[in-house]
Amino acid sequence: MFVKDPCGIACILVTYLAVFYADYVVIKWVVLQTMLDSLWGTFNVVMFNTVIFLLMIAHIKAVLTDPGSIPLPQSRVDFSDIHSSDSGCDFVNWTICARCETYRPPRAHHCRICQRCIRRMDHHCPWINNCVGERNQKYFIQFLLYVGALSAYAVALVVISWVQECQDCIQDIPLKQARIMHCVILLLESALFGLFVAAIFIDQMQAILTDETAVEQIQQHGPFRPHKPKMALLSEVCGKEHPLLWLLPCSSVSRKMDTPLIDHHV
């Protein structure tokens, strides 16, 4: 599912430009300039690019995975029997979307950018050009974690390269000035993105553990839901596998899509 939203596409391009620039600075101006003859240089290049790889996989999955869109009816629906006992479906707590002109289950909300109703919609995020919903929230959280880890890793490498001066490094003044400039830009970029994703991650975790999406927090009149253990709430988003596997973007969350087929005609 890819939304043709100019703002979202621009944010995706900015994201990848920032990631590739960070990789360029770490390899060109940190590792090759200060750790050229050290095994730590090879280790850090491999580890840094491993985090980038996981980040990209999680981001691509968050972008392309259907967040839980409600299928549009193939024909016009007669809504007059939503409260009828012989309507053929269990419509308890179901609502009608005036924009999609279809039934939607509890906790589904309409996204004006995606032009669809999304199951358990939290918000529409321009950085993934997609809604954060029932089926892709796990990948979105993984993306936030990897961006935060990459930002912290980049800051640590720059600081270490400045504290531990390399005796055999090139002493050419223009090269040193270029290195300082790129490292300062990387520090600013890492601090900006790191703090940004940390705030969003905290908000996402609060939404999961309180069992209340951002849309429901704004509306402040969501239906009552029984209290669940925190691990159960996390499992609903991240899957039933071992918690350590929640960090891997290759595993998927299987959810029962129980939207009934609507056959009513006017």
Stockholm file with secondary structure:
# STOCKHOLM 1.0

chainA/1-266         MFVKDPCGIACILVTYLAVFYADYVVIKWVVLQTMLDSLWGTFNVVMFNTVIFLLMIAHIKAVLTDPGSIPLPQSRVDFSDIHSSDSGCDFVNWTICARCETYRPPRAHHCRICQRCIRRMDHHCPWINNCVGERNQKYFIQFLLYVGALSAYAVALVVISWVQECQDCIQDIPLKQARIMHCVILLLESALFGLFVAAIFIDQMQAILTDETAVEQIQQHGPFRPHKPKMALLSEVCGKEHPLLWLLPCSSVSRKMDTPLIDHHV
#=GR chainA/1-266 SS CCCCCHHHHHHHHHHHHHHHHHHHIIIIIIIHHHSTTSHHHHHHHHHHHHHHHHHHHHHHHHHHSCCCBCCCCSSCCCGGGTTCTTSSSCCTTCEEETTTTEEECTTEEEETTTTEEEETCCEEETTTTEEECTTTHHHHHHHHHHHHHHHHHHHHHHHHHHHSCCTTSCCCHHHHHHHHHHHHHHHHHHHHHHHHHHHHHHHHHHHHHTTCCHHHHHHCCCCCCCCCCHHHHHHHHHCSSCGGGGGCTTSCCCCCCCCCCCCCCC
#=GC SS_cons         CCCCCHHHHHHHHHHHHHHHHHHHIIIIIIIHHHSTTSHHHHHHHHHHHHHHHHHHHHHHHHHHSCCCBCCCCSSCCCGGGTTCTTSSSCCTTCEEETTTTEEECTTEEEETTTTEEEETCCEEETTTTEEECTTTHHHHHHHHHHHHHHHHHHHHHHHHHHHSCCTTSCCCHHHHHHHHHHHHHHHHHHHHHHHHHHHHHHHHHHHHHTTCCHHHHHHCCCCCCCCCCHHHHHHHHHCSSCGGGGGCTTSCCCCCCCCCCCCCCC
//
